[in-house]
Amino acid sequence: MHLNVVDEKGCLYVVGTPIGNLEDFSPRARRILQEVDLVAAEDTRISGRLLRHFGIDSPLLSFHEHNVAQRLPGLLARLKGGARIALVSDAGMPCISDPGVEFVRACREANIKVVVIPGPTAAVTALVGSGFPSERFLFIGFLPAKGKSRREALAKLRTYDGLTVILYEAPHRLRKTLGDLAELGLGSVEIALARELTKRYETYILTTVDEAIRYYETTDPRGEYVLLVDMSGVGQAGEAGSDCDGTLASVIDDSATSNLGSWSLTQAYGGKVSKVEDQLSLTHQRIALATRFILEGMSTKDVVVAIQKWEAERDSVTKRNVLYEWIQSLKDFLYTEEGSEGEV
């Protein structure tokens, strides 16, 4: 354990600012910003307007994710020399989906005093206003925009059983994120969409993922969103996997009734099918059908729908989320064998 004995000469103040309503700007925050020698701001134009509104004339310096390496040494030197510096973001608390973590950590490592001046945070504000369970929640912030990292982050969502999951999303990506949640098998899960928090037109939409998708087919998303996904009652990935091995395996054992009985996957796709069978140890007919659809370029969502229809003909239905996880695993394995990530 390392006891952080700080140097009292300089001090970094991490200051929360309003997320919309200027009346949420605390007297303590205003006083500190007036007294410091410098305000390190994510965007000096936005913070400048805030300071001018309250008659604060402290000098501003830009500090954001693209100039951390350039700015940090000079800021630390000034703090070690006795300066008092405030760190602010465009709105809310610095370090929460905003720049500042590197600055605070560097100060701690250099034994420079750090004082937090609490302020509003969109995630907690939306959680309290949603009425969703707040005893256990997980803040994720912005999902990766695309690629493998996004797919992995989305896949992890299904493991957060019993939690309220909090996401941030930009308006131009909202429809895509809602669609991705539906593909995860979360279409019936309750979701709250909060926007314009603390402002005049503050809005909460409490619905399901599927209903939100339908709503935004005819309504353009506007403003930054906080998405709260109520994962209470959603099974964890490990439980889903065991259900898949049991329920789905019993669905399609009867090869005599399968319309795939005369179709030779091995002939069509070589040894790849046997590798899939060895890897996943699942019933041959379902693997054959899903593999065929995947290699024909169908999306995960479309494969799930096709398998569900195929199962329905045999008077058996597997949960959508269970199918999604299994098909995504199969898809990842197939594309790995080809030396490609493969897009969902």
C-alpha positions in Angstrom: 0.0 0.0 0.0 1.3 3.4 -0.9 0.3 6.4 1.3 -0.1 9.4 -0.9 1.6 12.2 1.1 0.9 15.3 -1.1 3.0 18.4 -1.7 0.8 21.2 -0.4 2.4 23.8 -2.7 0.2 23.2 -5.8 -3.3 21.8 -6.2 -5.3 20.3 -9.0 -9.1 21.0 -8.6 -11.3 18.6 -10.6 -14.5 20.7 -11.1 -17.9 19.5 -12.1 -19.9 21.9 -14.4 -23.6 21.9 -15.4 -24.8 19.4 -17.9 -27.5 21.7 -19.2 -29.1 23.9 -16.5 -26.8 26.7 -15.3 -28.5 26.8 -11.9 -26.8 23.5 -11.1 -23.4 25.3 -11.0 -22.4 25.1 -7.3 -21.2 28.2 -5.4 -18.1 26.3 -4.4 -17.3 25.4 -8.1 -17.7 29.1 -9.1 -15.4 30.2 -6.3 -12.7 27.7 -7.1 -12.7 28.6 -10.8 -12.4 32.3 -9.9 -9.5 31.7 -7.4 -7.3 29.3 -9.5 -4.3 30.5 -11.5 -5.4 28.5 -14.6 -8.4 26.5 -16.0 -7.5 23.5 -18.1 -10.6 23.0 -20.3 -11.6 20.3 -22.8 -12.9 23.1 -25.1 -11.9 26.6 -24.2 -14.8 28.0 -26.3 -17.4 26.2 -24.4 -15.8 26.7 -21.0 -15.1 30.3 -21.9 -18.8 31.0 -22.4 -19.6 29.4 -19.0 -16.9 31.5 -17.2 -18.0 34.7 -18.8 -21.6 34.1 -17.9 -20.6 34.0 -14.2 -18.1 36.8 -14.4 -15.1 34.5 -14.0 -11.9 35.8 -15.6 -9.4 33.1 -14.9 -7.1 32.2 -17.9 -8.0 29.2 -19.9 -5.8 26.5 -21.5 -7.0 23.7 -23.8 -6.5 20.2 -22.4 -8.2 17.4 -24.3 -7.5 13.8 -25.5 -5.5 14.9 -28.5 -2.9 17.1 -26.6 -2.5 15.3 -23.3 1.2 14.3 -24.1 1.9 17.9 -25.1 0.3 19.7 -22.2 0.8 17.4 -19.2 4.5 18.0 -18.5 4.0 21.8 -18.4 0.9 21.6 -16.2 2.7 19.3 -13.8 5.7 21.7 -13.6 3.4 24.6 -12.8 1.6 22.6 -10.1 5.0 21.6 -8.6 5.9 25.2 -8.6 2.8 26.1 -6.5 0.2 26.8 -9.0 -3.5 26.1 -8.5 -5.1 24.6 -11.6 -8.7 23.7 -12.3 -9.7 20.9 -14.7 -13.1 21.1 -16.4 -14.8 19.3 -19.2 -17.5 20.6 -21.6 -20.2 19.4 -19.3 -20.5 17.3 -16.1 -17.6 15.7 -14.3 -14.1 15.4 -15.9 -12.8 11.9 -16.2 -16.3 10.4 -16.7 -16.3 9.7 -20.5 -14.2 12.9 -20.7 -10.5 13.8 -20.5 -8.7 14.0 -17.2 -7.8 10.5 -16.0 -4.2 10.8 -17.1 -3.9 14.2 -15.4 -5.3 13.0 -12.1 -3.1 9.9 -12.1 0.0 11.9 -12.9 -0.7 14.2 -10.0 -1.2 11.3 -7.6 2.1 9.7 -8.8 3.9 13.1 -8.3 2.4 13.6 -4.9 0.5 16.7 -6.0 -2.7 17.4 -4.1 -6.0 16.7 -6.0 -9.4 18.1 -4.8 -12.6 17.1 -6.4 -15.5 19.6 -6.6 -18.5 17.4 -7.2 -21.0 18.3 -9.9 -23.8 16.8 -12.1 -23.2 13.6 -14.1 -25.6 12.6 -16.9 -25.3 8.9 -16.1 -26.4 9.1 -12.5 -29.0 11.8 -13.3 -30.6 9.6 -15.9 -30.5 6.5 -13.6 -32.3 8.3 -10.8 -34.9 9.7 -13.2 -35.6 6.4 -15.0 -36.9 4.5 -12.1 -34.8 1.5 -13.1 -33.1 -0.6 -10.3 -30.2 1.5 -8.9 -28.8 -0.9 -6.3 -26.4 -2.4 -8.9 -25.5 -0.6 -12.1 -22.7 -0.6 -14.6 -21.6 2.6 -16.4 -20.1 1.8 -19.8 -20.3 5.2 -21.6 -19.8 5.2 -25.3 -19.4 1.9 -27.1 -16.6 1.5 -29.6 -17.9 2.9 -32.9 -17.3 -0.2 -35.1 -15.3 -3.4 -35.7 -14.3 -6.2 -33.5 -14.0 -4.1 -30.4 -17.6 -3.0 -30.8 -18.8 -6.6 -31.3 -16.9 -7.7 -28.2 -18.3 -4.9 -26.1 -21.8 -5.7 -27.3 -21.4 -9.4 -26.6 -20.3 -8.6 -23.0 -23.6 -6.8 -22.3 -25.4 -10.2 -22.1 -23.2 -11.2 -19.1 -24.4 -8.3 -17.0 -27.4 -10.1 -15.6 -29.2 -8.2 -12.8 -27.5 -4.9 -13.5 -28.8 -1.6 -15.0 -26.4 -0.9 -17.8 -25.8 2.8 -18.7 -24.6 3.8 -22.1 -24.0 7.1 -23.8 -24.9 7.5 -27.5 -24.7 10.2 -30.1 -27.9 10.8 -32.1 -26.4 9.7 -35.5 -25.5 6.2 -34.0 -28.7 5.7 -31.9 -30.5 3.6 -34.4 -27.5 1.3 -35.0 -27.0 0.7 -31.3 -30.7 -0.1 -30.8 -30.5 -2.5 -33.7 -27.4 -4.1 -32.2 -29.1 -4.6 -28.9 -32.0 -6.3 -30.7 -29.6 -8.6 -32.4 -28.2 -9.6 -29.0 -31.7 -11.0 -28.3 -32.5 -8.0 -26.0 -35.5 -6.8 -28.1 -38.0 -7.4 -25.2 -35.8 -5.9 -22.6 -36.9 -2.6 -20.9 -34.8 0.4 -21.9 -34.9 4.1 -20.9 -33.7 6.8 -23.3 -32.9 10.1 -21.6 -32.1 13.3 -23.5 -31.8 17.0 -22.8 -31.2 16.3 -19.2 -31.8 19.2 -16.8 -32.9 21.4 -19.8 -36.4 22.7 -20.7 -37.2 19.8 -23.0 -35.8 17.0 -20.8 -37.3 13.8 -22.1 -37.4 10.2 -20.8 -38.8 7.4 -23.0 -39.4 4.2 -21.1 -40.1 1.3 -23.5 -38.5 -1.9 -24.9 -35.6 -2.1 -27.3 -37.9 -3.3 -30.1 -40.5 -0.6 -29.5 -37.7 2.0 -29.4 -36.5 0.8 -32.8 -40.0 1.2 -34.2 -40.4 4.7 -32.7 -37.1 5.9 -34.2 -38.0 4.6 -37.6 -40.3 7.7 -38.0 -38.7 10.0 -35.4 -35.2 11.5 -35.9 -32.9 11.2 -32.8 -31.8 14.6 -31.5 -29.3 15.5 -28.8 -27.0 13.3 -26.8 -28.6 10.2 -25.3 -28.2 8.3 -22.1 -29.4 4.7 -22.6 -30.3 2.6 -19.5 -30.8 -1.1 -20.2 -32.6 -3.1 -17.4 -30.8 -6.4 -17.5 -32.6 -7.9 -14.5 -33.7 -11.4 -15.3 -31.6 -11.7 -18.4 -29.6 -15.0 -18.2 -25.8 -14.9 -18.1 -23.8 -16.2 -21.0 -22.7 -19.3 -19.2 -26.3 -20.3 -18.4 -27.3 -19.6 -22.0 -24.6 -21.8 -23.2 -25.7 -24.8 -21.1 -29.3 -24.2 -22.3 -28.1 -24.2 -25.9 -26.3 -27.6 -25.5 -29.5 -29.1 -23.9 -32.6 -27.6 -25.5 -31.3 -27.1 -29.0 -29.6 -30.4 -29.2 -32.9 -32.1 -28.6 -34.6 -30.1 -31.2 -33.1 -31.6 -34.3 -31.9 -35.1 -33.5 -34.2 -36.7 -36.1 -32.2 -36.5 -39.3 -34.9 -38.5 -41.1 -37.3 -35.5 -40.9 -34.7 -32.9 -41.9 -34.9 -31.3 -45.3 -31.1 -31.2 -45.1 -30.7 -34.9 -45.1 -29.6 -35.1 -48.7 -27.5 -32.0 -48.6 -23.7 -32.6 -48.4 -22.0 -29.8 -46.5 -18.7 -31.5 -46.6 -18.8 -31.7 -50.4 -19.8 -28.1 -50.7 -17.4 -26.6 -48.2 -14.6 -29.1 -47.7 -13.2 -29.9 -44.3 -14.5 -26.7 -42.7 -17.7 -28.3 -41.5 -16.0 -31.1 -39.6 -13.8 -28.5 -37.9 -16.9 -26.7 -36.8 -18.5 -29.9 -35.5 -15.3 -30.8 -33.6 -15.1 -27.3 -32.1 -18.7 -26.8 -31.0 -19.9 -30.4 -30.5 -23.4 -29.5 -31.4 -26.1 -31.4 -33.4 -25.1 -31.8 -37.1 -28.2 -30.6 -38.7 -28.3 -27.3 -36.9 -24.6 -26.7 -37.5 -25.1 -27.5 -41.2 -28.0 -25.1 -41.6 -26.4 -22.2 -39.7 -23.1 -22.8 -41.4 -24.7 -22.7 -44.8 -26.5 -19.4 -44.0 -23.3 -17.8 -42.6 -21.1 -18.8 -45.5 -23.8 -17.4 -47.9 -23.2 -14.0 -46.2 -26.3 -13.7 -44.1 -26.2 -11.4 -41.0 -26.3 -12.9 -37.5 -29.8 -11.4 -37.1 -31.1 -13.1 -40.3 -29.5 -16.4 -39.3 -31.3 -16.3 -36.0 -34.6 -15.6 -37.7 -34.1 -18.5 -40.2 -33.1 -21.0 -37.4 -36.1 -19.9 -35.4 -38.4 -20.6 -38.3 -36.8 -23.9 -38.9 -37.3 -24.8 -35.2 -40.9 -23.7 -35.3 -41.6 -26.3 -37.9 -40.5 -28.9 -35.4 -42.7 -27.5 -32.6 -39.7 -26.2 -30.6 -38.6 -22.7 -29.9 -35.3 -21.6 -28.4 -34.8 -18.2 -26.8 -33.5 -15.6 -29.3 -30.6 -14.6 -27.1 -29.4 -18.2 -26.7 -29.5 -18.6 -30.5 -27.7 -15.3 -31.1 -24.8 -16.3 -28.8 -24.3 -19.7 -30.3 -24.6 -18.4 -33.9 -22.1 -15.5 -33.2 -19.7 -18.1 -31.7 -20.0 -20.2 -34.8 -19.6 -17.2 -37.1 -16.5 -16.0 -35.3 -15.0 -19.5 -35.6 -15.7 -19.8 -39.3 -14.2 -16.4 -40.1 -11.2 -17.2 -37.9 -10.6 -20.3 -39.9 -10.7 -18.1 -43.1 -8.2 -15.7 -41.5 -10.8 -12.9 -41.4 -12.7 -11.2 -38.6 -15.9 -11.2 -40.6 -18.5 -8.4 -40.1 -21.8 -9.1 -38.2 
